[in-house]
């Protein structure tokens, strides 16, 4: 997992969140399992998945994936809604660290909510993101302030969510 002086830290919780949200495809799981073994995790399910070569979706049963994540210390399975909230909190942390609030709101609206009706916890962010898309420039400061506040409230109300996953 390291190349030269760069060390990439394997994060089982983050990987599980990606998988259960739907951002990590099944065919990538053997590499993930191999990375987990290399990082010091071990178990029957991890070894089995790591040994797969060019898997098809039927090769990897959800119960085995859940077991592999549990072997990495993750409370698996994670619901898609839990994964969505964890990713939204990650997005809110990026905003708190200076990322563009409009870009991050758009990420939540399009990627995390898929243009569908958002869960209540993300509704204000999605509504403001939609408003920003057609708002005249003179309203952007008000929308930006609303987004910053909505992201801040998301962090305050759900700061322990990712830790619980």
N, CA, C and O atoms as a DFTB+ gen file, in Angstrom:
660 C
 N C O
     1  1       0.803      -1.197       0.000
     2  2       0.000       0.000       0.000
     3  2       0.845       1.260       0.000
     4  3       0.292       2.359      -0.025
     5  1       2.130       1.144       0.027
     6  2       2.940       2.352      -0.002
     7  2       3.831       2.327      -1.233
     8  3       4.272       1.276      -1.697
     9  1       4.072       3.508      -1.734
    10  2       4.971       3.642      -2.876
    11  2       5.918       4.783      -2.561
    12  3       5.496       5.929      -2.406
    13  1       7.187       4.467      -2.468
    14  2       8.155       5.496      -2.117
    15  2       7.894       6.003      -0.721
    16  3       7.856       5.234       0.240
    17  1       7.714       7.321      -0.617
    18  2       7.459       7.914       0.696
    19  2       5.977       8.112       0.957
    20  3       5.594       8.487       2.065
    21  1       5.126       7.867      -0.053
    22  2       3.685       8.027       0.124
    23  2       3.095       6.771       0.747
    24  3       3.338       5.662       0.270
    25  1       2.324       6.943       1.807
    26  2       1.645       5.828       2.430
    27  2       0.149       6.079       2.345
    28  3      -0.354       7.101       2.812
    29  1      -0.557       5.123       1.737
    30  2      -1.993       5.218       1.638
    31  2      -2.579       4.395       2.773
    32  3      -2.281       3.209       2.909
    33  1      -3.404       5.021       3.575
    34  2      -4.010       4.348       4.709
    35  2      -5.300       3.684       4.265
    36  3      -6.182       4.335       3.705
    37  1      -5.407       2.394       4.516
    38  2      -6.622       1.660       4.190
    39  2      -7.672       1.974       5.246
    40  3      -7.408       1.831       6.440
    41  1      -8.844       2.393       4.828
    42  2      -9.913       2.781       5.745
    43  2     -11.137       1.893       5.501
    44  3     -11.927       2.163       4.597
    45  1     -11.295       0.831       6.309
    46  2     -12.408      -0.096       6.097
    47  2     -13.784       0.560       6.192
    48  3     -14.681       0.218       5.422
    49  1     -13.963       1.499       7.128
    50  2     -15.273       2.140       7.261
    51  2     -15.616       2.952       6.028
    52  3     -16.738       2.887       5.527
    53  1     -14.653       3.715       5.538
    54  2     -14.885       4.531       4.342
    55  2     -15.173       3.635       3.140
    56  3     -16.045       3.938       2.326
    57  1     -14.438       2.533       3.034
    58  2     -14.638       1.588       1.937
    59  2     -16.026       0.959       2.020
    60  3     -16.702       0.806       1.003
    61  1     -16.447       0.597       3.222
    62  2     -17.781       0.016       3.413
    63  2     -18.868       1.024       3.048
    64  3     -19.862       0.669       2.413
    65  1     -18.680       2.264       3.444
    66  2     -19.656       3.305       3.108
    67  2     -19.790       3.419       1.597
    68  3     -20.904       3.494       1.080
    69  1     -18.676       3.434       0.887
    70  2     -18.715       3.499      -0.580
    71  2     -19.448       2.288      -1.155
    72  3     -20.282       2.430      -2.050
    73  1     -19.134       1.094      -0.639
    74  2     -19.746      -0.132      -1.155
    75  2     -21.262      -0.124      -0.926
    76  3     -22.031      -0.344      -1.862
    77  1     -21.688       0.127       0.305
    78  2     -23.110       0.053       0.609
    79  2     -23.909       1.203       0.005
    80  3     -25.120       1.080      -0.181
    81  1     -23.252       2.315      -0.303
    82  2     -23.945       3.386      -1.016
    83  2     -24.112       3.027      -2.487
    84  3     -25.072       3.448      -3.132
    85  1     -23.173       2.250      -3.010
    86  2     -23.235       1.848      -4.413
    87  2     -22.126       2.424      -5.261
    88  3     -22.159       2.296      -6.485
    89  1     -21.135       3.061      -4.638
    90  2     -20.030       3.666      -5.375
    91  2     -18.836       2.730      -5.573
    92  3     -17.898       3.072      -6.292
    93  1     -18.860       1.570      -4.951
    94  2     -17.770       0.609      -5.086
    95  2     -18.344      -0.646      -5.736
    96  3     -19.148      -1.350      -5.125
    97  1     -17.943      -0.924      -6.955
    98  2     -18.486      -2.037      -7.708
    99  2     -17.941      -3.378      -7.207
   100  3     -16.826      -3.462      -6.693
   101  1     -18.755      -4.416      -7.371
   102  2     -18.409      -5.757      -6.886
   103  2     -17.077      -6.246      -7.435
   104  3     -16.337      -6.925      -6.723
   105  1     -16.759      -5.924      -8.660
   106  2     -15.549      -6.447      -9.281
   107  2     -14.273      -5.845      -8.689
   108  3     -13.174      -6.331      -8.956
   109  1     -14.420      -4.791      -7.888
   110  2     -13.272      -4.200      -7.203
   111  2     -13.020      -4.838      -5.838
   112  3     -11.989      -4.584      -5.216
   113  1     -13.948      -5.658      -5.374
   114  2     -13.842      -6.234      -4.034
   115  2     -12.616      -7.132      -3.826
   116  3     -12.044      -7.098      -2.737
   117  1     -12.178      -7.940      -4.817
   118  2     -10.962      -8.723      -4.574
   119  2      -9.742      -7.850      -4.253
   120  3      -8.936      -8.211      -3.396
   121  1      -9.604      -6.729      -4.921
   122  2      -8.490      -5.806      -4.640
   123  2      -8.654      -5.188      -3.257
   124  3      -7.681      -5.050      -2.516
   125  1      -9.875      -4.817      -2.911
   126  2     -10.143      -4.259      -1.584
   127  2      -9.780      -5.280      -0.513
   128  3      -9.128      -4.943       0.475
   129  1     -10.200      -6.526      -0.706
   130  2      -9.902      -7.579       0.275
   131  2      -8.396      -7.806       0.375
   132  3      -7.868      -7.993       1.471
   133  1      -7.706      -7.792      -0.760
   134  2      -6.243      -7.953      -0.740
   135  2      -5.592      -6.787       0.007
   136  3      -4.661      -6.991       0.787
   137  1      -6.080      -5.570      -0.231
   138  2      -5.556      -4.402       0.488
   139  2      -5.803      -4.533       1.989
   140  3      -4.946      -4.172       2.795
   141  1      -6.968      -5.045       2.361
   142  2      -7.290      -5.242       3.781
   143  2      -6.346      -6.260       4.409
   144  3      -5.859      -6.048       5.520
   145  1      -6.085      -7.355       3.716
   146  2      -5.155      -8.364       4.225
   147  2      -3.761      -7.755       4.385
   148  3      -3.080      -7.996       5.381
   149  1      -3.352      -6.975       3.407
   150  2      -2.045      -6.323       3.464
   151  2      -1.964      -5.332       4.624
   152  3      -0.898      -5.128       5.206
   153  1      -3.106      -4.718       4.955
   154  2      -3.154      -3.750       6.057
   155  2      -3.236      -4.433       7.425
   156  3      -3.226      -3.760       8.456
   157  1      -3.317      -5.776       7.435
   158  2      -3.310      -6.495       8.705
   159  2      -4.630      -7.087       9.140
   160  3      -4.698      -7.741      10.180
   161  1      -5.675      -6.875       8.372
   162  2      -6.957      -7.503       8.686
   163  2      -6.908      -8.936       8.166
   164  3      -6.158      -9.241       7.239
   165  1      -7.712      -9.815       8.768
   166  2      -7.695     -11.201       8.328
   167  2      -9.035     -11.856       8.622
   168  3      -9.757     -11.442       9.529
   169  1      -9.355     -12.872       7.854
   170  2     -10.575     -13.637       8.060
   171  2     -10.893     -14.478       6.842
   172  3     -10.369     -14.252       5.752
   173  1     -11.741     -15.430       7.046
   174  2     -12.115     -16.367       5.986
   175  2     -12.746     -15.652       4.794
   176  3     -12.384     -15.912       3.646
   177  1     -13.681     -14.758       5.066
   178  2     -14.361     -14.048       3.980
   179  2     -13.389     -13.154       3.207
   180  3     -13.426     -13.112       1.978
   181  1     -12.531     -12.451       3.919
   182  2     -11.538     -11.597       3.247
   183  2     -10.632     -12.430       2.349
   184  3     -10.377     -12.060       1.203
   185  1     -10.150     -13.546       2.866
   186  2      -9.270     -14.401       2.062
   187  2      -9.993     -14.956       0.838
   188  3      -9.418     -15.037      -0.247
   189  1     -11.248     -15.335       1.018
   190  2     -12.010     -15.899      -0.094
   191  2     -12.205     -14.849      -1.188
   192  3     -11.983     -15.121      -2.368
   193  1     -12.624     -13.643      -0.784
   194  2     -12.841     -12.581      -1.773
   195  2     -11.529     -12.187      -2.440
   196  3     -11.491     -11.982      -3.653
   197  1     -10.458     -12.080      -1.665
   198  2      -9.153     -11.698      -2.234
   199  2      -8.680     -12.720      -3.262
   200  3      -7.939     -12.371      -4.181
   201  1      -9.096     -13.971      -3.120
   202  2      -8.668     -15.020      -4.042
   203  2      -9.450     -15.083      -5.335
   204  3      -9.099     -15.858      -6.225
   205  1     -10.498     -14.293      -5.466
   206  2     -11.293     -14.303      -6.692
   207  2     -10.546     -13.623      -7.830
   208  3      -9.868     -12.614      -7.636
   209  1     -10.681     -14.188      -9.002
   210  2     -10.064     -13.608     -10.190
   211  2     -11.162     -13.326     -11.211
   212  3     -11.907     -14.229     -11.592
   213  1     -11.258     -12.096     -11.646
   214  2     -12.265     -11.663     -12.608
   215  2     -13.664     -12.136     -12.221
   216  3     -14.306     -12.863     -12.978
   217  1     -14.136     -11.725     -11.045
   218  2     -15.448     -12.188     -10.586
   219  2     -16.603     -11.593     -11.382
   220  3     -16.493     -10.509     -11.956
   221  1     -17.695     -12.315     -11.404
   222  2     -18.956     -11.780     -11.898
   223  2     -19.810     -11.534     -10.655
   224  3     -19.486     -12.033      -9.577
   225  1     -20.873     -10.789     -10.788
   226  2     -21.649     -10.412      -9.608
   227  2     -22.167     -11.619      -8.840
   228  3     -22.259     -11.564      -7.614
   229  1     -22.506     -12.700      -9.516
   230  2     -23.022     -13.892      -8.840
   231  2     -21.952     -14.579      -7.985
   232  3     -22.290     -15.361      -7.096
   233  1     -20.669     -14.299      -8.237
   234  2     -19.588     -14.905      -7.455
   235  2     -19.539     -14.362      -6.029
   236  3     -19.063     -15.039      -5.118
   237  1     -20.027     -13.155      -5.843
   238  2     -19.868     -12.489      -4.549
   239  2     -21.235     -12.302      -3.906
   240  3     -22.018     -11.450      -4.325
   241  1     -21.506     -13.089      -2.908
   242  2     -22.781     -13.034      -2.205
   243  2     -22.737     -11.914      -1.145
   244  3     -21.706     -11.704      -0.505
   245  1     -23.852     -11.206      -0.967
   246  2     -23.888     -10.123       0.022
   247  2     -23.476     -10.569       1.425
   248  3     -22.809      -9.816       2.135
   249  1     -23.858     -11.771       1.833
   250  2     -23.502     -12.247       3.180
   251  2     -21.993     -12.378       3.344
   252  3     -21.466     -12.156       4.434
   253  1     -21.297     -12.736       2.276
   254  2     -19.838     -12.868       2.331
   255  2     -19.194     -11.483       2.412
   256  3     -18.224     -11.280       3.142
   257  1     -19.743     -10.544       1.658
   258  2     -19.230      -9.172       1.708
   259  2     -19.449      -8.597       3.107
   260  3     -18.550      -7.977       3.675
   261  1     -20.641      -8.802       3.658
   262  2     -20.922      -8.335       5.017
   263  2     -19.923      -8.935       6.002
   264  3     -19.390      -8.233       6.861
   265  1     -19.673     -10.234       5.872
   266  2     -18.728     -10.921       6.771
   267  2     -17.324     -10.340       6.626
   268  3     -16.619     -10.152       7.618
   269  1     -16.921     -10.055       5.386
   270  2     -15.591      -9.484       5.159
   271  2     -15.462      -8.120       5.833
   272  3     -14.444      -7.827       6.458
   273  1     -16.491      -7.292       5.704
   274  2     -16.436      -5.989       6.358
   275  2     -16.416      -6.145       7.881
   276  3     -15.722      -5.399       8.570
   277  1     -17.167      -7.100       8.401
   278  2     -17.127      -7.337       9.847
   279  2     -15.738      -7.797      10.280
   280  3     -15.287      -7.453      11.373
   281  1     -15.058      -8.568       9.440
   282  2     -13.685      -8.987       9.748
   283  2     -12.733      -7.791       9.790
   284  3     -11.646      -7.867      10.364
   285  1     -13.159      -6.689       9.175
   286  2     -12.367      -5.459       9.209
   287  2     -12.842      -4.505      10.297
   288  3     -12.370      -3.371      10.377
   289  1     -13.774      -4.958      11.138
   290  2     -14.239      -4.140      12.248
   291  2     -15.399      -3.216      11.947
   292  3     -15.727      -2.349      12.758
   293  1     -16.025      -3.387      10.794
   294  2     -17.163      -2.551      10.411
   295  2     -18.449      -3.247      10.838
   296  3     -18.587      -4.461      10.693
   297  1     -19.376      -2.477      11.359
   298  2     -20.669      -3.014      11.755
   299  2     -21.537      -3.166      10.502
   300  3     -22.417      -2.346      10.241
   301  1     -21.278      -4.218       9.739
   302  2     -21.942      -4.429       8.451
   303  2     -23.089      -5.419       8.611
   304  3     -23.059      -6.279       9.491
   305  1     -24.095      -5.292       7.757
   306  2     -24.219      -4.359       6.638
   307  2     -24.635      -2.964       7.092
   308  3     -25.151      -2.770       8.192
   309  1     -24.394      -2.011       6.214
   310  2     -24.783      -0.622       6.428
   311  2     -25.928      -0.347       5.453
   312  3     -25.846      -0.738       4.289
   313  1     -26.982       0.310       5.901
   314  2     -28.060       0.641       4.971
   315  2     -27.588       1.726       4.007
   316  3     -26.672       2.491       4.310
   317  1     -28.227       1.777       2.851
   318  2     -27.880       2.813       1.883
   319  2     -28.120       4.198       2.493
   320  3     -27.369       5.133       2.216
   321  1     -29.155       4.332       3.315
   322  2     -29.456       5.619       3.953
   323  2     -28.353       6.014       4.934
   324  3     -27.973       7.183       5.000
   325  1     -27.836       5.045       5.699
   326  2     -26.726       5.342       6.609
   327  2     -25.493       5.766       5.825
   328  3     -24.799       6.707       6.211
   329  1     -25.223       5.074       4.727
   330  2     -24.073       5.417       3.893
   331  2     -24.248       6.808       3.287
   332  3     -23.300       7.592       3.240
   333  1     -25.455       7.110       2.825
   334  2     -25.749       8.418       2.249
   335  2     -25.492       9.523       3.272
   336  3     -24.872      10.537       2.950
   337  1     -25.966       9.330       4.495
   338  2     -25.764      10.332       5.537
   339  2     -24.284      10.483       5.872
   340  3     -23.803      11.602       6.051
   341  1     -23.565       9.380       5.959
   342  2     -22.128       9.448       6.242
   343  2     -21.399      10.221       5.144
   344  3     -20.508      11.017       5.441
   345  1     -21.763       9.998       3.885
   346  2     -21.146      10.728       2.776
   347  2     -21.538      12.207       2.796
   348  3     -20.730      13.065       2.441
   349  1     -22.764      12.509       3.206
   350  2     -23.195      13.904       3.310
   351  2     -22.416      14.621       4.413
   352  3     -22.050      15.787       4.263
   353  1     -22.167      13.929       5.507
   354  2     -21.381      14.517       6.596
   355  2     -19.948      14.767       6.137
   356  3     -19.350      15.792       6.465
   357  1     -19.411      13.829       5.384
   358  2     -18.073      14.018       4.812
   359  2     -18.061      15.266       3.921
   360  3     -17.104      16.040       3.945
   361  1     -19.110      15.452       3.148
   362  2     -19.233      16.626       2.288
   363  2     -19.308      17.896       3.130
   364  3     -18.678      18.901       2.800
   365  1     -20.075      17.852       4.213
   366  2     -20.179      19.013       5.106
   367  2     -18.824      19.350       5.724
   368  3     -18.508      20.524       5.918
   369  1     -18.032      18.343       6.031
   370  2     -16.684      18.600       6.578
   371  2     -15.807      19.296       5.541
   372  3     -14.998      20.159       5.882
   373  1     -15.971      18.921       4.279
   374  2     -15.205      19.604       3.228
   375  2     -15.597      21.080       3.164
   376  3     -14.739      21.947       2.996
   377  1     -16.893      21.362       3.299
   378  2     -17.352      22.758       3.304
   379  2     -16.732      23.494       4.486
   380  3     -16.251      24.617       4.336
   381  1     -16.742      22.868       5.660
   382  2     -16.159      23.491       6.856
   383  2     -14.666      23.754       6.688
   384  3     -14.109      24.642       7.333
   385  1     -14.021      22.973       5.814
   386  2     -12.588      23.145       5.563
   387  2     -12.304      24.033       4.349
   388  3     -11.167      24.104       3.884
   389  1     -13.340      24.713       3.833
   390  2     -13.118      25.700       2.785
   391  2     -13.501      25.302       1.382
   392  3     -13.287      26.081       0.452
   393  1     -14.060      24.120       1.188
   394  2     -14.477      23.705      -0.143
   395  2     -15.643      24.575      -0.629
   396  3     -16.370      25.148       0.182
   397  1     -15.815      24.670      -1.925
   398  2     -16.868      25.500      -2.512
   399  2     -18.242      24.969      -2.107
   400  3     -18.596      23.841      -2.448
   401  1     -19.004      25.764      -1.393
   402  2     -20.288      25.340      -0.837
   403  2     -21.302      25.010      -1.938
   404  3     -22.120      24.105      -1.771
   405  1     -21.257      25.731      -3.055
   406  2     -22.192      25.451      -4.149
   407  2     -21.866      24.114      -4.810
   408  3     -22.770      23.337      -5.119
   409  1     -20.585      23.844      -5.025
   410  2     -20.180      22.563      -5.615
   411  2     -20.568      21.399      -4.714
   412  3     -21.051      20.373      -5.193
   413  1     -20.358      21.557      -3.418
   414  2     -20.657      20.469      -2.481
   415  2     -22.169      20.251      -2.363
   416  3     -22.620      19.113      -2.233
   417  1     -22.946      21.324      -2.408
   418  2     -24.404      21.186      -2.378
   419  2     -24.893      20.472      -3.637
   420  3     -25.801      19.643      -3.577
   421  1     -24.290      20.798      -4.766
   422  2     -24.640      20.133      -6.015
   423  2     -24.286      18.646      -5.945
   424  3     -25.031      17.802      -6.442
   425  1     -23.162      18.335      -5.335
   426  2     -22.759      16.932      -5.145
   427  2     -23.823      16.174      -4.350
   428  3     -24.190      15.053      -4.703
   429  1     -24.307      16.785      -3.293
   430  2     -25.350      16.134      -2.492
   431  2     -26.625      15.971      -3.309
   432  3     -27.232      14.900      -3.309
   433  1     -27.030      17.025      -3.999
   434  2     -28.283      16.990      -4.765
   435  2     -28.232      15.957      -5.891
   436  3     -29.176      15.189      -6.078
   437  1     -27.125      15.941      -6.639
   438  2     -27.048      15.073      -7.814
   439  2     -26.551      13.676      -7.472
   440  3     -27.201      12.688      -7.813
   441  1     -25.412      13.583      -6.804
   442  2     -24.818      12.262      -6.575
   443  2     -25.443      11.527      -5.397
   444  3     -25.847      10.371      -5.526
   445  1     -25.524      12.187      -4.259
   446  2     -26.014      11.479      -3.075
   447  2     -27.529      11.288      -3.089
   448  3     -28.024      10.272      -2.600
   449  1     -28.266      12.242      -3.638
   450  2     -29.725      12.128      -3.665
   451  2     -30.258      11.745      -5.049
   452  3     -31.432      11.403      -5.187
   453  1     -29.410      11.800      -6.059
   454  2     -29.801      11.358      -7.394
   455  2     -31.024      12.059      -7.958
   456  3     -31.827      11.436      -8.652
   457  1     -31.175      13.326      -7.674
   458  2     -32.316      14.127      -8.129
   459  2     -33.641      13.657      -7.529
   460  3     -34.694      14.201      -7.863
   461  1     -33.602      12.665      -6.657
   462  2     -34.817      12.164      -6.014
   463  2     -35.152      13.032      -4.801
   464  3     -34.379      13.909      -4.415
   465  1     -36.295      12.776      -4.222
   466  2     -36.674      13.484      -2.999
   467  2     -35.651      13.162      -1.915
   468  3     -35.448      11.994      -1.583
   469  1     -35.010      14.183      -1.365
   470  2     -33.962      13.928      -0.370
   471  2     -34.569      13.561       0.983
   472  3     -35.719      13.893       1.268
   473  1     -33.789      12.878       1.808
   474  2     -34.255      12.666       3.183
   475  2     -34.352      14.026       3.876
   476  3     -33.691      14.985       3.477
   477  1     -35.167      14.095       4.896
   478  2     -35.392      15.370       5.602
   479  2     -34.091      16.049       6.013
   480  3     -33.981      17.273       5.940
   481  1     -33.109      15.267       6.443
   482  2     -31.850      15.813       6.943
   483  2     -31.074      16.562       5.844
   484  3     -30.243      17.417       6.152
   485  1     -31.339      16.248       4.574
   486  2     -30.628      16.891       3.466
   487  2     -31.524      17.834       2.652
   488  3     -31.059      18.467       1.704
   489  1     -32.778      17.923       3.013
   490  2     -33.747      18.684       2.220
   491  2     -33.355      20.155       2.048
   492  3     -33.434      20.682       0.938
   493  1     -32.942      20.812       3.104
   494  2     -32.592      22.241       3.012
   495  2     -31.420      22.449       2.052
   496  3     -31.432      23.381       1.249
   497  1     -30.416      21.588       2.133
   498  2     -29.252      21.706       1.244
   499  2     -29.687      21.504      -0.202
   500  3     -29.293      22.271      -1.081
   501  1     -30.494      20.483      -0.453
   502  2     -30.945      20.199      -1.812
   503  2     -31.821      21.336      -2.332
   504  3     -31.671      21.760      -3.478
   505  1     -32.732      21.832      -1.497
   506  2     -33.602      22.943      -1.923
   507  2     -32.779      24.185      -2.287
   508  3     -33.041      24.834      -3.300
   509  1     -31.793      24.507      -1.460
   510  2     -30.954      25.677      -1.753
   511  2     -30.095      25.447      -2.991
   512  3     -29.865      26.378      -3.763
   513  1     -29.625      24.238      -3.188
   514  2     -28.844      23.917      -4.381
   515  2     -29.696      24.091      -5.641
   516  3     -29.231      24.637      -6.641
   517  1     -30.928      23.627      -5.583
   518  2     -31.839      23.804      -6.727
   519  2     -32.107      25.285      -6.982
   520  3     -32.116      25.737      -8.127
   521  1     -32.325      26.031      -5.905
   522  2     -32.582      27.466      -6.032
   523  2     -31.383      28.171      -6.671
   524  3     -31.556      29.053      -7.512
   525  1     -30.171      27.783      -6.273
   526  2     -28.959      28.420      -6.797
   527  2     -28.815      28.226      -8.301
   528  3     -28.256      29.075      -8.995
   529  1     -29.320      27.112      -8.793
   530  2     -29.192      26.825     -10.218
   531  2     -29.861      27.827     -11.124
   532  3     -29.426      28.035     -12.257
   533  1     -30.927      28.457     -10.630
   534  2     -31.641      29.419     -11.472
   535  2     -31.713      30.822     -10.856
   536  3     -32.392      31.701     -11.386
   537  1     -31.027      31.020      -9.764
   538  2     -31.096      32.310      -9.063
   539  2     -30.240      33.361      -9.757
   540  3     -29.178      33.054     -10.299
   541  1     -30.714      34.603      -9.736
   542  2     -29.859      35.680     -10.249
   543  2     -28.666      35.869      -9.311
   544  3     -28.730      35.556      -8.122
   545  1     -27.615      36.370      -9.860
   546  2     -26.361      36.520      -9.125
   547  2     -26.523      37.298      -7.815
   548  3     -25.837      37.001      -6.837
   549  1     -27.398      38.261      -7.785
   550  2     -27.561      39.090      -6.587
   551  2     -28.128      38.301      -5.404
   552  3     -28.059      38.777      -4.271
   553  1     -28.694      37.091      -5.639
   554  2     -29.216      36.269      -4.545
   555  2     -28.213      35.231      -4.054
   556  3     -28.484      34.536      -3.075
   557  1     -27.076      35.113      -4.702
   558  2     -26.111      34.062      -4.355
   559  2     -25.572      34.187      -2.930
   560  3     -25.375      33.178      -2.252
   561  1     -25.335      35.410      -2.475
   562  2     -24.801      35.574      -1.110
   563  2     -25.778      35.039      -0.071
   564  3     -25.362      34.399       0.895
   565  1     -27.073      35.293      -0.258
   566  2     -28.080      34.779       0.672
   567  2     -28.137      33.248       0.603
   568  3     -28.215      32.579       1.634
   569  1     -28.098      32.706      -0.600
   570  2     -28.136      31.250      -0.768
   571  2     -26.881      30.623      -0.170
   572  3     -26.948      29.596       0.506
   573  1     -25.736      31.255      -0.428
   574  2     -24.477      30.739       0.127
   575  2     -24.536      30.714       1.654
   576  3     -24.144      29.724       2.272
   577  1     -25.018      31.784       2.260
   578  2     -25.128      31.835       3.723
   579  2     -26.064      30.740       4.229
   580  3     -25.787      30.108       5.249
   581  1     -27.165      30.516       3.524
   582  2     -28.094      29.449       3.908
   583  2     -27.463      28.079       3.799
   584  3     -27.679      27.219       4.654
   585  1     -26.680      27.871       2.747
   586  2     -25.992      26.585       2.577
   587  2     -24.952      26.362       3.668
   588  3     -24.868      25.272       4.235
   589  1     -24.169      27.381       3.961
   590  2     -23.158      27.264       5.018
   591  2     -23.834      26.901       6.337
   592  3     -23.350      26.041       7.073
   593  1     -24.949      27.556       6.633
   594  2     -25.681      27.258       7.859
   595  2     -26.241      25.832       7.836
   596  3     -26.160      25.124       8.840
   597  1     -26.803      25.408       6.713
   598  2     -27.375      24.059       6.612
   599  2     -26.293      22.991       6.764
   600  3     -26.518      21.978       7.427
   601  1     -25.130      23.201       6.162
   602  2     -24.021      22.248       6.319
   603  2     -23.535      22.218       7.761
   604  3     -23.239      21.154       8.305
   605  1     -23.455      23.393       8.376
   606  2     -23.023      23.470       9.771
   607  2     -23.999      22.725      10.687
   608  3     -23.578      21.999      11.587
   609  1     -25.289      22.905      10.457
   610  2     -26.298      22.198      11.248
   611  2     -26.218      20.689      11.032
   612  3     -26.402      19.917      11.974
   613  1     -25.947      20.268       9.812
   614  2     -25.786      18.840       9.522
   615  2     -24.637      18.266      10.352
   616  3     -24.765      17.201      10.956
   617  1     -23.522      18.981      10.374
   618  2     -22.378      18.522      11.169
   619  2     -22.700      18.492      12.655
   620  3     -22.348      17.538      13.349
   621  1     -23.364      19.525      13.143
   622  2     -23.683      19.606      14.565
   623  2     -24.641      18.501      14.994
   624  3     -24.450      17.883      16.041
   625  1     -25.655      18.257      14.200
   626  2     -26.688      17.281      14.568
   627  2     -26.260      15.831      14.354
   628  3     -26.774      14.930      15.017
   629  1     -25.331      15.601      13.443
   630  2     -24.997      14.224      13.079
   631  2     -23.494      13.949      13.148
   632  3     -22.987      13.107      12.407
   633  1     -22.793      14.639      14.015
   634  2     -21.334      14.502      14.086
   635  2     -20.872      13.098      14.442
   636  3     -19.745      12.724      14.115
   637  1     -21.709      12.316      15.100
   638  2     -21.300      10.971      15.522
   639  2     -21.728       9.886      14.533
   640  3     -21.445       8.709      14.758
   641  1     -22.396      10.253      13.458
   642  2     -22.933       9.258      12.532
   643  2     -21.846       8.394      11.915
   644  3     -21.961       7.168      11.943
   645  1     -20.801       8.983      11.362
   646  2     -19.768       8.189      10.704
   647  2     -19.056       7.289      11.712
   648  3     -18.675       6.168      11.374
   649  1     -18.876       7.758      12.925
   650  2     -18.216       6.937      13.936
   651  2     -19.054       5.718      14.276
   652  3     -18.514       4.672      14.636
   653  1     -20.380       5.848      14.165
   654  2     -21.272       4.739      14.507
   655  2     -21.334       3.686      13.405
   656  3     -21.714       2.542      13.659
   657  1     -20.965       4.065      12.189
   658  2     -21.015       3.122      11.058
   659  2     -19.943       2.079      11.199
   660  3     -19.823       1.198      10.348
